[in-house]
């Protein structure tokens, strides 16, 4: 590193000795000129202490020589490896002569002194201040030489946030994360930076200490940079090749501070991604190489447009998962359909997202599909063709109830009641029309019933886990013994007693049903716990399944997906996938509590 600084100051010195146009000698006395040139000559000859003695009084002046005297004093101190003194003199130069025409040289020397002294942040900041194009190239070389020595992960993260366009800082951060961090937010950040800046191996990191993670190398070399915009890219659907790049567009909301853990309201996103990373390893074992490229994409239209118009995005998008917000999803879907890239909606349940979009898929069954499958199951119970429908307070609850009501009408069922419910079991029971006939306003009868007010089944759609038990109690108060089909989200499986699920004929519409008694689920939970240090949620299982399924599809060149032969493979954690009749998953598990556990019955 020293030889670069020496080369720099020699170049500047030659300019000064031969006549610097920025320095007007006519304004300086002949004696001052003679002493200055003599001091510079001493620096050139390596007599640094004598040079400093000569330069010191010149630094106290206010003439045109003063900033140059500061600079060469700092050079002499640097050559003596007195980095503290060099930094102090350069700080004084910056404070006294902020408009000096050669300030870039001062920044460069200050950076060198700081980095040699281990003052990493001061050094990197100084390098970032350099504007001269030629000197900037030397600054880049200095930065690349020193960055591998920066061990402080928090500091590298801060510097990379401060200077997000610096690819060498990004590469350094990738290396540090892969060597020393197992935090999932860090690993996601590493994937994002790798996607944006490419292969971090261009920085020569020192060997990681025993017990740390080695620098991960991409499974494949990055594709050549395209010259046309990403939006103009029209790849073929046939992607049979040695690797597949998958863009993950999730609202990770990486913290702007040094907080290491994701916020509670984004935990499900990290769980999804954690499951996908385990599926990536599973696919690799099957000979399918998948590279995950994570993008932190929130509900921001401008950032979405910036992303899809970035040529580098096209290189990481053989398949896309997300986004999770309506308008970004619309924009990315348009891009994906134009580019013939399969797009997977991980948790959405709106059929509108895939209607008319041959390469867009719902990993979950839509609300329409749930209503259709629930109605088909209810019809199979061979009960009276009368039904009552109740729903909770969310938009999703009312939407599912409306769709179920439409299915009832389509099949010719009589709808005794369809209403929103709230309050206590007593309040709900008092407001019901079905079952016992009231003998007084607001008071249900104890024994009187009317068969025409008895439903053949009851459907409950609620996202409130307190609503299920209240509805069951209300139905009991109304002496309604008909089978109940309810959304699983209407119950708390950890708090509700077993009797809640056993004292009546109760079926649960359970799209994310996870049978924890299966060996494959047990193995997954152990692997996830080992990787993430937390017990996996159902979102982790969803992330695992969807990448495993669609990764296999793209490797077999099976888009559009029309064949469900792979859907029920034993190694899926949930209930599998079926796209035989459309682009929404048609697998809708319905479960019942039997023999001490919930069992899928359809």
N, C-alpha and C positions, 0 to 999 in steps of 0.2 A: 504493500500500500504506500509506503514512503516514497518509492521511486516515482509514483505517479504525481505526488505532490511536488517532488523535486523537479520533475519535468515541467510541471505547470509554472512554478515560480521562476525557473530559468527562462522560460519563454517570455514571461512578463518582464524579467530583468533585462533581457536583450533589447526589448522594445524601449525600455526606459533609457538604457545606455546609448542607444543610437538616436534618441530623440523622440519622446512620446508627444504626439500632437495634443494630447489632453493636458499636458503639463507645460505651461508657458514659462520658459527659463528667463524671459525678460523681466518677470516679476520677482525673481529670486536673486539674491546677491551672489556674486561669483564665489565667495567663500562658502556660503551655504550649499551651493551647487557642488563644489569640490568635496566638501565633507560628506554629502549625501552619496555621491558616486563612489567615494572611498569605502563607505560603510557597506554599500551594496556589493562592492568587490570583495570585501571580507566575507560576506555571506557566501558568495560564489566560491571562494577559496576554502570554505569550511571553518573559518575562524569565527565561530558564532558568538563567543562571549565578548570579544573585542567589538564585533559588529553591533551587538546590543548596547554596549557602552556608548558607541558613536550615535546610534539611532535614538537612544532614549531622550536626549534633550530636544531632538527634532519632533518627537511626538507631542511635545508641549506647545509647539507653535500652532498658528492658525493659518499658515500660508499653504500653497499648493503641495508642498512636500510632505506635510504632516500625515495625510492618510497613507501615502506610500511608505513613510517611516514606520507607521503602525504595522502595516502589512509585512514588511521585511523583518521587523522585530519578531512578529509572530512566526514567520518562516524559520528564523534562527532558533527560536524556542522549540518549535516543532522538531527541527533536526536534532536538537538536544534531548528529545523525548520528554520535554517539559510541557506536557499537553495542557496542564492547568494554566500555566503562564501564557501559552499561546492563545487559549480560549479567552482569557481575561483581556489580552491586548486586542483581540478581534472584536470582543464585545464593546470595548471602548471605542474602537474605530467605527463600529456601527452606530453607536449612540452619538458620537460627535460629528460624523460625516455620513449621514444616512443617504445622501444623494450622490455619493462617490460613484464615478463612472465605471470603476472596476469592482463594484460590490459583489458581482458574481464570483470573482476570484476569492474574495474574502469568505463568502458562503462556503465555497468548496474547501478552503483550508480549515475553516471552523468545523465543517462536517468531518474532515479527516482527523482533526485533533479530538473531537468528541467521540468518534467511533473507536479510535485507538485507546481512549480513556475508559471505554465501556459506557459512555453516556449515549445510549442508543437513540433515545427519543430526540435529544438535541441534534444528533448527527443526521438522522433521517429528515427531520424538519428543515435543517439547513440545506440539504440536498434538494428538497422540494422547492426551495426558493430560487434556485438557479434557473435563469431564463435563456441564457446564451446557448444557441443550438449546439455548437461545437463542444462547449464545456459540459453541456448536458450529457453528451455521450460519455465523457469521462466520469461524470457523476453516476451514471448507470453502472459503469464498471465497478466503481467504488462500492456502491450499494450492494451489488451482487456478491462482492467479495466478503462483505461484513455480515450480511443478513443471516447466513447460516449460524453465526455465533450467538444470535439473540435467542436465549432460552426461555424468556418470560412470555408465556402464552398470552396472558392478559394484556401485556404491553403490545405484542404484535397485533392482537385483535383491535386495540385502541388505534394504533397507527393505521391499520388497514381501513378502519371506519373513517378516519380523518382524511385518508388519501385513497379513496376507493378505485381510482383509475390506475393506480400503480400495480402492475401485474406482478412485479417481483415481491412486493409486500404480500400480495394475495398468495403467491406460490409459497412464500415463507410460512404464512398462516396455515395453509393446507398441510405442509410438512410437519409443523409443530402439533397440529391437531392429531394427525395420524400417528405421531410418535408418542404423544403424551396424554391424550384425552379419550375417554370412552363416553363422555356426556353426549346424549343424542342430539341436543341442539348444536353442539360443536360439529358433530359428524354430518349433520344436515348442511351446516354452513360450509363445511369442506366440500361437499358434493356440489353446492351452488357455485362456489368459487372455481372448482375444477371445470364446471360447465362453461363458465364465463371466460376463464383465462387459459384453459387448456392444461397441458401436462406439467405438473410441478417438478418433474425430475430434472428440469433445466437448471435448477439450483442444486448445488452439490451439498446436501446436508450431511452433517457428521453422523456417524453410526449411532443409532439409538442405544441408550443404556439397556442393560438386561432388564427384561420385564416390561418394556414399553413396546408400543405398537410400531412396526416398521412402516415406512412410507409406502402407501399403496400405489401401484402403478396401474394405469388404465388397462383394461383387458385387451383393448385394441388401440392402434394409433388413431388419432383424430383425423377425420376426413379432411380433404383439402378445402381451403376457404373458398366459398362461392363469391362470384362477383355480382350476381343478380340478387335483388332483394328477396327476403324469405317469402314474401307474399306472392312472388312470381314463380316460386318453385312448384313444379308439377311432377313429383316422383311417381313412379309406377306402384301399383298396389303390390306387385310381386317383390317381396323383400327377402327372398331366400338368400342369406349370406351368413357370414361367420359370427355376426354380433348384431344386436338390436339396441338402439338408443331410445330410452323411454324418458319423456319429459313429465315431471311431476309438478303440477301447478297448484300448490296448496297454500292456504293462508297461514304460514308458519309464524308470522309476526315475530321474527327474531328480535330480541330486546335491543334497544339502542344503548342501554347501559351495560354494566358488567354482570348483570343478573344471569345466572347460569340456567335456571329452570324455566320452562315455558309456563305461560299463564294457564290457569285452570281451564279457561274457556277455549284454549287451543290444544289441550292435551290429546283430544281425540285425533287431531291431525298428526301429531308425533307418533301416536299409536299406530295409525294407518301406515305411516311411512316405515316405522319399525318392522311391522309385519311384512311389508314389501321387501325390505332388505333381507329378511330370512327366506322369502320366496326366491329372491335373486340367487341365493346360495343353492337352493333346491334345484332351480333351473340349471345352474352351472353343473351340478352333479349329473344332470340329464344330458349334458352336452349343449345346452342352450345358453349362450352368453348374452346377458342383459346388462347394459350400463344405465344406471339411474342418474338423471340430471334433475336436481331439485330446484324449483324456482319459488321464491317467496312472493306469491301473488294474492293480494287481498282484493277488496271490492273497489278497484281503481281502474277506470276505463283507460286513462292516459297511459298508465304503466303497462296495461294489457296490449295496447296498440304498439307501444314502444318495443315490447317483447316480440310480438309476432312479426314485426317488420325488421327485426334484427337478424341479419344473415346467419349468425352463429346459432340461432334458435332452430333453424331448419336442420342443422347438423345433429341436433340432439332430439329429434322428433320423428322417429319411426312409429311411435305410438305416444299418445298423450293421456294422462290421467288428470282430471279437473278441467277448468277451475270450478270453485264451489259457489260462486255468486252469479246471479242471473245475467247481468250485462257482460261481464268478462267472459262468461260461458258462451254467450251468443257470439261474441267476437271471435273467440278461439274456435268455436264450432264452424263458423264460416271459413276461417283459415284452414281448418283440418279437412273440411269437405273439398275445398278448392285444391288442396295439396294431396288429397287422397290418403290422409293419415287417420287411422282409427283413433277415436276419442272415447274414453271411458269415463262415465260419471260415477264416482265411487259410492256416494251415499244418497244421491238425489232419487226422488220417487215420482217425478213428474213425467208423464208420457210425452208431454209437449217437447221435451228436450231432444227426443229421438225421432219424432214423427217427421217423415220426409227426409231423414238424414241417414243414408244407407250405411255409413261407417261410424255412427254415434251409438253408444250403448249405455244402458243402465246396468250397473253391477247388481243393483237391488231390484226387486219387483216393484213396479209402479203401484200407486194407490189403486189405479184401475184394475191391475192384475190381482191385487190383494182382494179387492171387492169381488171380482169374478170368481176367484178360487174359493173364497169364503162362502159365496152364494152356492157354488157347485157342491161344496161339502154339506152345507145346510140342507140342500135339496136331497142329498143322499141319505139323510137321517129319516126320511119318510114320515115327517110330522105334518100336522095340519098346515095348510098353506096360508097361515097368518103369521105376521112377525111384528115385533116392536123394535125400534132403533133408538139408541141413546148415544149421545156424544159429549165430549168434554169441551174445554174452553179454547183450545188452540185452533188455528186455521186448518192444520192437518187433520184434526179430529172431525171438524165439520165437513171437510172435503171428502174424507173416507166415508162418512155417514151418508152424504149425498150420493156418492157413487154406489154405495150398497143399496140405497133406496131405489136408485135407477135399475139396478139388477133385479130387485124384488118385483118392480113393475114389469120389467121385460119378461119375467117368468110367470107373471100373472098372480103374484102373491097379494093378499090383502095387507095393507100397512095399518096396523092398529094405532100406532103412535110413532112419531119421529121428533125427538125434542132434545134440547140441550139440558144437561143436568148439572146441578151444583148444590152445595150445602150438605147437611147431615143425611144419614140414611132415613131418618124420620121425615125430613123435609121432602126428600126425593119420593119416598113411598106415598106421601100425602098428595103429591102432584101427579101421580101416575093414573092413567085411565084403565090400564089392564088389570086383570086379576079381580080381587075383592071389590065389591061395589060399596061405595061410601054411604053410610047411614046418616052422616052429618057432614057439613061443609068442612073439608080438610081432614076428616077422620076416616081412615080405612076401616071397613067392616072386618069382624073377626071370622065370620063363617060364611057369609053370603058371597056367592060367586056367580058369574055369568059365563057360560061356556063360549059365547061369541066374543068375549073380551079376553079369552085365554089364548095367548100366542102359541104357535107351534115351535117357535124359537125366538130368542132375544139376541140382538146384536149390539155390542158395546164398543165404541171407538173412543179411546181416551189416551192421552199422553201423561195423565196425572196418576201416579201409582197409588194414590189414595182413593181414586174413584171406583176401582174394581171391587174392593171389599164393601164399600158403601152401597154399590149397586146390588151386590149379592144379598146383602142384608135387607135392602129395600124390596127386592123381589120376594124374599122370604116373608116379609111383613104383608105383602100383597098375595101371598099364597100362590105364587107363580112358580110351578115346578118344571117349566119347559127348559130344554137345553139352552145353554148360553154360549155364544161364540163371542169372544172378546179379544181385543188387542193385548198382547203381552205387556205392553207399557202401562196398562191400567193396574198392574200389580207390582208389589215389592216382594221379590222372591226370598229376600233375606229377613224381612220383618213379618210378613204375613204367615200365620200358622198354617200347618199342612191342611187343617180342616177347611180352610178357605177353598182349597182345590179339590177336596174329596167329598164334600157333603151334598154336592149336586153335580149334574152332568155339565161340566165346564170344559170348553175347548178354547185353546189360545191360538190366535193368529200370530205367528212368531217368526218373522222373516230372518232374524239374526239368531236363530236357535243354535246353540253350541252344546253338543252332547259331550260333557266333560268325562264321561265314562269310556270314551273311545281311546285306544292307545295312541293314535296319531295326534289327538288333542293333547294328551299328557306329554308326549314328546315335544310338541311345539311349545307348550307352556314352560317346560324346563329350558329349552334352547333360548326362548325369549327372555326369561328371567336371567339367564347367564349373560346374555348380551346387553340388556338394558337395566338390569338390577331392579326391575319392578315386575309385578305380576301382570300379564297381558290382559287388556280389556277385550271386549268383543270386536272393537275397531281394529285391533292388531290382527285378529283372525281374519277380518274382512280384507285388510290390506294384503295379507298373505295369500288368501284364496284368489283374489282378483288378479294379482300379478301372475300367480302360478297358472291360472286358466288362460288369461289373454297372452301371456308369454308363450305358452304352448301353441296357442292359435297362430300367432304371428310367425313362429318358427316353422309351422306346417303350411304357411301361406294360406290360412283358412279364413281370410276376410273377403267378403262379408261372412259372418258366422251364421250358418244355417243348419249345422249338424250338431246334435246334442250328445253324440256318442261318448264324448270325453267328460260330460257334465257330472256324472255320478261317480267319478273315480274315488277310490277309498281314501286318497291322501288329501282331499279337501276337508277343511275343518268344519265348515258349516254344512249346508245341504246341497251344494253344487250349483250348477248353472244349466239353463236350458234356453236356447235362442232359436229353437226350431220354428217358431211361429212369429218371430219378430225380434226387435232389437232391445227388448226389455227382458230381464231375467224372469222366466215363467215359473221358477221354483218358489213356492210359497208354503213353508212348513206350517202345519197345524199340529199342535201337541196337546197331550193330556197327561195328567199325573196318574201314573199306574205303578204299582209294585215299588213304591218308595222313590220314584224318579219320574221326571218328565220324559215322555216318549213321543216321537214323531209318528203320527198315525195315518198320514196321507202320502 
